[in-house]
Each structure stands twice: as C-alpha cells, then as structure tokens.
Amino acid sequence: MTQIQLSTLTTAAVGGPAGSYSEARSEAEIIDAVRAADDAGRPLLIIGGGSNLLVSDDGFPGAVLKIASQGFTVNAEDSCGGVSVVVQAGHNWDAFVEHAVKHAWSGVEALSGIPGATGATPVQNVGAYGADVSQTIAAVRTWDRERSAVKTFTNSELKFGYRDSVLKRTTVNGSPRYVVLTVEFQLPLGRMSAPVRYAELARALGVEQGQRAYANDVRREVLRLRASKGMVWDAGDRDTYSTGSFFTNPIVTGEVAARLPEEAPRYPGGGDGLTKLSAAWLIDQAGFGKGFGLDPDSVSGGRASLSTKHTLAITNRGGATTADMLAVAREVRDGVVERFGIELHPEPLLIGVEL
Ligand SMILES: Cc1cc2nc3c(=O)[nH]c(=O)nc-3n(C[C@H](O)[C@H](O)[C@H](O)COP(=O)(O)OP(=O)(O)OC[C@H]3O[C@@H](n4cnc5c(N)ncnc54)[C@H](O)[C@@H]3O)c2cc1C
C-alpha cells in the first residue's frame, strides 16, 4: 500500500505521512469510516480541503479520513422565507457560494473565494469582509462520536464566536467529537447582498458601509481584493501555499489597546469593552514586512516566509517543511510580544506540533 503524504492534501503543502487514508463520498460512508476507526481505537484526523491544517513532518499515525460528499438539496424556496438549502460536508465551499450568487440566494457573497469544504465552515465560523457563516447557518447535522448517534445543532446551540464554535472547542488534535455531515443555510432571496460591513469592500463597491450592493458585484470585488492579497488558492502563486491567515486578530481589554500607538487599527471586540486588533498591523509594525523569511540566511532557509502580498499568511515557497513554517511563525510571534507585549495565537489547527 502506498503511503499518502499529508503535504499532498493540504494547501500549505506540508505534513508527513498518513497512517492510513480513505475518502468518504456520502453521509453513510462518513459514519461507517468514523465508526470503524473509533471501534478500532485508532486516532482519527478529519480533513476537508486541508486549507486550515498544519500537520507535523512526522505525519499523523492514525486514520486520515477525507470528507468527499458532494451536492446540495433545496428544502424550501419562497419569497417570504427565502431558501433553505442543505449542503453536503465535502462540497467545495466556493462552488456553493458561486451557485448561491448566480441563483439570487443572498447572504454568503462576501465569503467568496475561501478555500475548503462546506463542512469545515461552521467549525471555525469561517468569516471574511465583515461576514461569517454564523449569519446564515440554520442547523448543522453531525455524527457524535461519543454517543455514536446523529446530533443536529441549531444555530444558537453552536455558540458561534470569532473563528470559534462548539465544534472547534470539542476538537482535540484535529479529532472532532462531532463530525459534520451536512450544513443547512437559510438565505434570503434577492439580487442584493447582505449589508456591506467592511470599509475596504464598501469603498471598492462605491457604497457606504452598511449599505447593500448587487451580490454579483460583491463577489467580483471580494475575489479581486482577495487575489491581490494572495488569499484565493492558486496553484501557480506561491503566496497562496498557506493556511490563509496564520494568526487570529487578538481581542484585548481597552487598557491593553490604549497602550498601542494611536494609528493602530481597532475594531469592536464583542461585549465587555473588548477591542479587536489587527494581527497584520502588529506583525508589520513589529518589523516583519511582506516576504519576511525569504532570505536564505533566515530561520527557514528561505523555504517559508510571510506572503509577499500580506503579512498575515505564512507561505511555503517550495520545499518547506512544517518545521520551517513554524520557525517563521515563532519568530513573528516572539517579535510581536517583544514589541507590543501582545501574544498572537494561531488560526489553523496544529496537528502533532506546537507553536
Ligand atoms: C488562501 C487561503 C485563504 C483563506 N481565507 C480564509 C478566510 O478568509 N476566512 C477564514 O475563516 N478562513 C480562511 N482560510 C482558512 C480555511 O480556508 C477555512 O478555515 C476553511 O473553512 C477550512 O476548510 P477545509 O475544508 O480546508 O478544512 P480542513 O483544513 O480540511 O480542516 C480544518 C479543521 O476542520 C475540521 N473539519 C473539516 N471538515 C470537518 C467535518 N466535516 N466535520 C468536522 N470537522 C471537520 C478538521 O478536522 C480540522 O480540524 C483560508 C485558507 C487559505 C489557504
């Protein structure tokens, strides 16, 4: 049996061998494969598009299961209630968004161009350009490995937060308690987008923040902005061989935020007077500019670096290992602590490694 390298299954193109590898193309196949691994007491790594994973160079010794179920079903569609659509976990996220925009299902257009599978979107409450999936998810059907039973979560039961949900909080070493089978979205019908909440996107569209635009235009502008930052997966662009943003934007108290220079970007960070900071700005201002790490004398030997288009992505320039990616991440994290006293935390799941 040939051994599958996780580097071939991840967008960062790093990671060692899988103990065993299989693909599940339907809900029944997912449940069967998960049960088989659990009954055998084997560690299990669930993988969708591999765009939010950084796996050890030693690989993953257990069973790696790729979720490859495809398609979606429209449950109901009318002008009052909108459309209720149930998407299979393995269905490519951006293909679904493209379909939604084309068919005037509004609400996910700002999430265009995010790599990966739909089943992973509720895990970290995928978001971009002022939107996240918590705004449109109605329910998530899962396989509960602890109880060996199907469990459906409503939106409020998922306890969505910034890049967070119950599904993520119950995942240990990439092994989730709840394996997502399908995701149900509730989307209003119409050619107009949800209100555009992100200033840069509103400017690009020529609308005020909070106004709506044509969803088609929103998708086009989001894809353009994302591509300019290396945030649309492209096999020909090394700046996209990453996990997207490597660090989450830190959420700090007003007191900590007040210590930063006046020009530091600040956003509301949820309740209790918390402030969300820009990790990209902190990294840049701590002296780590675009392309940091490209120098062959740097910690990674130039094999891994910050993207040349954006300071928040750590990229594989060709031939990088997971250790190389982490070496860059550590240098950046430590530099930001030294300069601002703020610790950045990784956004991707780290499997078999620590930062
Ligand atoms: C170029 C680029 C740009 C990106 N931009 C963004 C962005 O704008 N916003 C954003 O939020 N993210 C972004 N990401 C990160 C990533 O694309 C998202 O987090 C995406 O949802 C991950 O999907 P995936 O299928 O690739 O998940 P994977 O990387 O395969 O898995 C990620 C985690 O989810 C778990 N998981 C996957 N499928 C299931 C399932 N069916 N059931 C239970 N657990 C599951 C895995 O076990 C793992 O823990 C970007 C990544 C890249 C490479």
The ligand as a Tripos MOL2 file, in Angstrom:
@<TRIPOS>MOLECULE
LIG
   53    58     1     0     0
SMALL
NO_CHARGES

@<TRIPOS>ATOM
      1 C1         -5.5270   31.0710    0.6870 C.3       1 LIG1
      2 C2         -6.4090   30.8520    1.9120 C.ar      1 LIG1
      3 C3         -7.3150   31.8260    2.2910 C.ar      1 LIG1
      4 C4         -8.1560   31.6210    3.4150 C.ar      1 LIG1
      5 N1         -9.0430   32.6150    3.7790 N.ar      1 LIG1
      6 C5         -9.8550   32.4380    4.8520 C.ar      1 LIG1
      7 C6        -10.7910   33.4510    5.2270 C.ar      1 LIG1
      8 O1        -10.9150   34.4850    4.5920 O.2       1 LIG1
      9 N2        -11.5720   33.2280    6.3170 N.ar      1 LIG1
     10 C7        -11.4980   32.0750    7.0420 C.ar      1 LIG1
     11 O2        -12.2510   31.9460    8.0300 O.2       1 LIG1
     12 N3        -10.6270   31.1020    6.7090 N.ar      1 LIG1
     13 C8         -9.7950   31.2450    5.6360 C.ar      1 LIG1
     14 N4         -8.8960   30.2770    5.2960 N.ar      1 LIG1
     15 C9         -8.8000   29.0760    6.1140 C.3       1 LIG1
     16 C10        -9.6320   27.8930    5.5760 C.3       1 LIG1
     17 O3         -9.8290   28.0030    4.1760 O.3       1 LIG1
     18 C11       -11.0150   27.7860    6.2320 C.3       1 LIG1
     19 O4        -10.8620   27.6510    7.6170 O.3       1 LIG1
     20 C12       -11.7970   26.5960    5.6690 C.3       1 LIG1
     21 O5        -13.1050   26.5820    6.1780 O.3       1 LIG1
     22 C13       -11.1550   25.2510    6.0010 C.3       1 LIG1
     23 O6        -11.8340   24.2720    5.2540 O.3       1 LIG1
     24 P1        -11.1640   22.8930    4.8900 P.3       1 LIG1
     25 O7        -12.2030   22.0330    4.3030 O.co2     1 LIG1
     26 O8         -9.9530   23.1190    4.0650 O.co2     1 LIG1
     27 O9        -10.7590   22.3720    6.3450 O.3       1 LIG1
     28 P2         -9.5310   21.4690    6.7480 P.3       1 LIG1
     29 O10        -8.2820   22.2980    6.7210 O.co2     1 LIG1
     30 O11        -9.5090   20.2150    5.9720 O.co2     1 LIG1
     31 O12        -9.8970   21.1790    8.2590 O.3       1 LIG1
     32 C14        -9.8750   22.2170    9.2210 C.3       1 LIG1
     33 C15       -10.4440   21.7140   10.5490 C.3       1 LIG1
     34 O13       -11.8220   21.4450   10.4070 O.3       1 LIG1
     35 C16       -12.0840   20.0950   10.7130 C.3       1 LIG1
     36 N5        -13.0800   19.5780    9.7860 N.ar      1 LIG1
     37 C17       -13.0440   19.6260    8.4270 C.ar      1 LIG1
     38 N6        -14.1630   19.0420    7.9360 N.ar      1 LIG1
     39 C18       -14.8810   18.6300    9.0090 C.ar      1 LIG1
     40 C19       -16.1200   17.9410    9.1570 C.ar      1 LIG1
     41 N7        -16.8440   17.5570    8.1140 N.pl3     1 LIG1
     42 N8        -16.5540   17.6750   10.4210 N.ar      1 LIG1
     43 C20       -15.8420   18.0360   11.4980 C.ar      1 LIG1
     44 N9        -14.6590   18.6870   11.4160 N.ar      1 LIG1
     45 C21       -14.1920   18.9690   10.1800 C.ar      1 LIG1
     46 C22       -10.7560   19.3720   10.5430 C.3       1 LIG1
     47 O14       -10.7020   18.2100   11.3160 O.3       1 LIG1
     48 C23        -9.8170   20.4080   11.0280 C.3       1 LIG1
     49 O15        -9.7870   20.3960   12.4220 O.3       1 LIG1
     50 C24        -8.0510   30.4480    4.1780 C.ar      1 LIG1
     51 C25        -7.1100   29.4650    3.7870 C.ar      1 LIG1
     52 C26        -6.3100   29.6680    2.6580 C.ar      1 LIG1
     53 C27        -5.3160   28.6110    2.2540 C.3       1 LIG1
@<TRIPOS>BOND
     1     1     2 1
     2     2     3 ar
     3     2    52 ar
     4     3     4 ar
     5     4     5 ar
     6     4    50 ar
     7     5     6 ar
     8     6     7 ar
     9     6    13 1
    10     7     8 2
    11     7     9 ar
    12     9    10 ar
    13    10    11 2
    14    10    12 ar
    15    12    13 ar
    16    13    14 ar
    17    14    15 1
    18    14    50 ar
    19    15    16 1
    20    16    17 1
    21    16    18 1
    22    18    19 1
    23    18    20 1
    24    20    21 1
    25    20    22 1
    26    22    23 1
    27    23    24 1
    28    24    25 2
    29    24    26 1
    30    24    27 1
    31    27    28 1
    32    28    29 2
    33    28    30 1
    34    28    31 1
    35    31    32 1
    36    32    33 1
    37    33    34 1
    38    33    48 1
    39    34    35 1
    40    35    36 1
    41    35    46 1
    42    36    37 ar
    43    36    45 ar
    44    37    38 ar
    45    38    39 ar
    46    39    40 ar
    47    39    45 ar
    48    40    41 1
    49    40    42 ar
    50    42    43 ar
    51    43    44 ar
    52    44    45 ar
    53    46    47 1
    54    46    48 1
    55    48    49 1
    56    50    51 ar
    57    51    52 ar
    58    52    53 1
@<TRIPOS>SUBSTRUCTURE
     1 LIG1         1 GROUP 0 **** ****
